[in-house]
Amino acid sequence: METKTRVGAIIIQNDKILMLKGVHKELWTPGGKIDNNESEEECLQRELDEEIGVKLKSMKFFGEYMRKSHYHDYMMKNRMYLVEIEGTPKPDKEIKEVIWLSKGDFENKKYLIIPVIEEEVFSDLKAKKLF
């Protein structure tokens, strides 16, 4: 099965994580697949600008998560970064809503979240006492 790489941003401010809602019912973190010969940093900057109109201030590697894509028939390598941004996130045309998810919202399952984020990334964030 083909493998594609997605670079994702974990943006935490005021004890909340920035999540996006698009055409699907589940929330996900900002980011996307690498185009052509882009670096991970270039990909993340492009996606942050396209999706929520902000600039990448800093990024620190957090972890890599491999699983079958939730929506497509290929494996997805999710490379996640702790990210700081400049600007106020605003939804782009492909994003319906920007949601600042609190720990309570997550624990009470207020929203559906893409499985790799809900089951693996958030688990690691909690283990490292970041969320």
LUMGUZA-610498 format. One record per residue (C-alpha): residue number from 1; x, y, z; residue in three letters. Coordinates in nm, 3 decimals, m for minus. Layout:
(node NUM; (X; Y; Z); 'ALA') ...
//
This chain:
(node 1; (0.000; 0.000; 0.000); 'MET') (node 2; (0.125; 0.347; m0.090); 'GLU') (node 3; (0.249; 0.574; 0.190); 'THR') (node 4; (0.206; 0.952; 0.195); 'LYS') (node 5; (0.352; 1.196; 0.445); 'THR') (node 6; (0.145; 1.458; 0.625); 'ARG') (node 7; (0.302; 1.730; 0.837); 'VAL') (node 8; (0.079; 1.846; 1.123); 'GLY') (node 9; (0.083; 2.138; 1.365); 'ALA') (node 10; (0.006; 2.100; 1.734); 'ILE') (node 11; (m0.076; 2.456; 1.840); 'ILE') (node 12; (m0.141; 2.496; 2.213); 'ILE') (node 13; (m0.245; 2.833; 2.358); 'GLN') (node 14; (m0.409; 2.897; 2.695); 'ASN') (node 15; (m0.432; 2.521; 2.761); 'ASP') (node 16; (m0.633; 2.466; 2.440); 'LYS') (node 17; (m0.536; 2.295; 2.114); 'ILE') (node 18; (m0.622; 2.450; 1.780); 'LEU') (node 19; (m0.836; 2.211; 1.573); 'MET') (node 20; (m1.001; 2.251; 1.234); 'LEU') (node 21; (m1.336; 2.140; 1.096); 'LYS') (node 22; (m1.390; 2.107; 0.723); 'GLY') (node 23; (m1.637; 1.912; 0.511); 'VAL') (node 24; (m1.605; 1.598; 0.723); 'HIS') (node 25; (m1.752; 1.566; 1.071); 'LYS') (node 26; (m1.418; 1.500; 1.247); 'GLU') (node 27; (m1.175; 1.764; 1.369); 'LEU') (node 28; (m0.806; 1.755; 1.278); 'TRP') (node 29; (m0.492; 1.959; 1.339); 'THR') (node 30; (m0.369; 2.211; 1.079); 'PRO') (node 31; (m0.128; 2.072; 0.822); 'GLY') (node 32; (m0.121; 1.868; 0.506); 'GLY') (node 33; (0.067; 1.651; 0.262); 'LYS') (node 34; (0.409; 1.753; 0.134); 'ILE') (node 35; (0.409; 1.887; m0.224); 'ASP') (node 36; (0.690; 1.792; m0.464); 'ASN') (node 37; (1.028; 1.872; m0.307); 'ASN') (node 38; (0.901; 2.080; m0.015); 'GLU') (node 39; (1.071; 2.054; 0.321); 'SER') (node 40; (0.849; 1.979; 0.620); 'GLU') (node 41; (0.890; 2.340; 0.734); 'GLU') (node 42; (0.787; 2.475; 0.392); 'GLU') (node 43; (0.485; 2.243; 0.386); 'CYS') (node 44; (0.374; 2.349; 0.732); 'LEU') (node 45; (0.415; 2.720; 0.653); 'GLN') (node 46; (0.214; 2.680; 0.330); 'ARG') (node 47; (m0.064; 2.485; 0.501); 'GLU') (node 48; (m0.088; 2.727; 0.797); 'LEU') (node 49; (m0.115; 3.018; 0.553); 'ASP') (node 50; (m0.370; 2.841; 0.329); 'GLU') (node 51; (m0.588; 2.695; 0.604); 'GLU') (node 52; (m0.592; 2.963; 0.874); 'ILE') (node 53; (m0.394; 3.263; 0.745); 'GLY') (node 54; (m0.113; 3.261; 1.003); 'VAL') (node 55; (0.267; 3.252; 0.985); 'LYS') (node 56; (0.489; 2.981; 1.130); 'LEU') (node 57; (0.696; 3.127; 1.415); 'LYS') (node 58; (0.866; 2.809; 1.541); 'SER') (node 59; (0.835; 2.432; 1.516); 'MET') (node 60; (0.973; 2.147; 1.729); 'LYS') (node 61; (0.937; 1.782; 1.628); 'PHE') (node 62; (0.689; 1.599; 1.852); 'PHE') (node 63; (0.640; 1.254; 1.700); 'GLY') (node 64; (0.563; 1.034; 1.401); 'GLU') (node 65; (0.243; 0.831; 1.372); 'TYR') (node 66; (0.177; 0.575; 1.098); 'MET') (node 67; (m0.167; 0.438; 1.019); 'ARG') (node 68; (m0.408; 0.391; 0.730); 'LYS') (node 69; (m0.560; 0.717; 0.613); 'SER') (node 70; (m0.902; 0.781; 0.765); 'HIS') (node 71; (m1.045; 0.892; 0.428); 'TYR') (node 72; (m0.824; 0.731; 0.160); 'HIS') (node 73; (m0.679; 0.393; 0.063); 'ASP') (node 74; (m0.316; 0.454; 0.156); 'TYR') (node 75; (m0.093; 0.463; 0.460); 'MET') (node 76; (m0.040; 0.804; 0.616); 'MET') (node 77; (0.280; 0.895; 0.795); 'LYS') (node 78; (0.184; 1.183; 1.025); 'ASN') (node 79; (0.485; 1.389; 1.133); 'ARG') (node 80; (0.364; 1.615; 1.412); 'MET') (node 81; (0.529; 1.933; 1.537); 'TYR') (node 82; (0.469; 2.157; 1.837); 'LEU') (node 83; (0.418; 2.491; 1.666); 'VAL') (node 84; (0.404; 2.858; 1.760); 'GLU') (node 85; (0.228; 3.092; 1.520); 'ILE') (node 86; (0.207; 3.464; 1.442); 'GLU') (node 87; (m0.138; 3.604; 1.370); 'GLY') (node 88; (m0.496; 3.519; 1.456); 'THR') (node 89; (m0.627; 3.195; 1.302); 'PRO') (node 90; (m0.921; 3.249; 1.068); 'LYS') (node 91; (m1.087; 2.976; 0.858); 'PRO') (node 92; (m1.007; 2.964; 0.487); 'ASP') (node 93; (m1.256; 2.858; 0.218); 'LYS') (node 94; (m1.186; 2.486; 0.274); 'GLU') (node 95; (m1.208; 2.521; 0.654); 'ILE') (node 96; (m1.554; 2.566; 0.806); 'LYS') (node 97; (m1.444; 2.639; 1.161); 'GLU') (node 98; (m1.140; 2.697; 1.383); 'VAL') (node 99; (m1.198; 2.538; 1.725); 'ILE') (node 100; (m0.985; 2.585; 2.037); 'TRP') (node 101; (m1.034; 2.246; 2.204); 'LEU') (node 102; (m1.010; 2.240; 2.583); 'SER') (node 103; (m0.911; 1.937; 2.787); 'LYS') (node 104; (m1.272; 1.921; 2.912); 'GLY') (node 105; (m1.408; 1.926; 2.554); 'ASP') (node 106; (m1.174; 1.638; 2.469); 'PHE') (node 107; (m1.250; 1.432; 2.782); 'GLU') (node 108; (m1.626; 1.485; 2.740); 'ASN') (node 109; (m1.602; 1.392; 2.370); 'LYS') (node 110; (m1.770; 1.717; 2.267); 'LYS') (node 111; (m1.636; 1.672; 1.910); 'TYR') (node 112; (m1.541; 1.379; 1.687); 'LEU') (node 113; (m1.167; 1.383; 1.621); 'ILE') (node 114; (m0.962; 1.203; 1.353); 'ILE') (node 115; (m0.855; 0.872; 1.520); 'PRO') (node 116; (m0.476; 0.915; 1.489); 'VAL') (node 117; (m0.502; 1.251; 1.667); 'ILE') (node 118; (m0.751; 1.138; 1.932); 'GLU') (node 119; (m0.595; 0.799; 2.009); 'GLU') (node 120; (m0.223; 0.857; 1.963); 'GLU') (node 121; (m0.121; 1.224; 1.951); 'VAL') (node 122; (m0.343; 1.336; 2.240); 'PHE') (node 123; (m0.231; 1.035; 2.444); 'SER') (node 124; (0.132; 1.139; 2.398); 'ASP') (node 125; (0.049; 1.503; 2.478); 'LEU') (node 126; (m0.115; 1.393; 2.803); 'LYS') (node 127; (0.178; 1.162; 2.890); 'ALA') (node 128; (0.417; 1.457; 2.845); 'LYS') (node 129; (0.181; 1.680; 3.047); 'LYS') (node 130; (0.133; 1.919; 2.757); 'LEU') (node 131; (m0.247; 1.879; 2.749); 'PHE') 
//
